[in-house]
Amino acid sequence: MPYTRKATIAFPPELHRFLSRIARQKRVTLAALVRTACESRYGFLSKHERLKVLQVLRELPLLTGAPHSLKREAVSASGEAAVRYLE
């Protein structure tokens, strides 16, 4: 991924030492560590990653059919689950 935007972040000294130590342990730069943490914390996915997720979803064996038959199947399944729970 090409990085075209730059940001300057000021960390308190203790936090900077802490993050730098983690970056060294993981053998990554401090910038890479911060990017990864931000992506993870805020749920960022690149366009390529979103397309991969869509492909996985397309391959799932999902129920398809007319709405009334799907509703009937869902009600039937929930009733069976309730009966098993009460037994």
HELIX and SHEET records of a PDB file:
HELIX    1   1 PRO A   13  LYS A   26  1                                  14    
HELIX    2   2 LEU A   30  TYR A   42  1                                  13    
HELIX    3   3 LYS A   47  ARG A   58  1                                  12    
HELIX    4   4 PRO A   67  LEU A   86  1                                  20    
END                                                                             
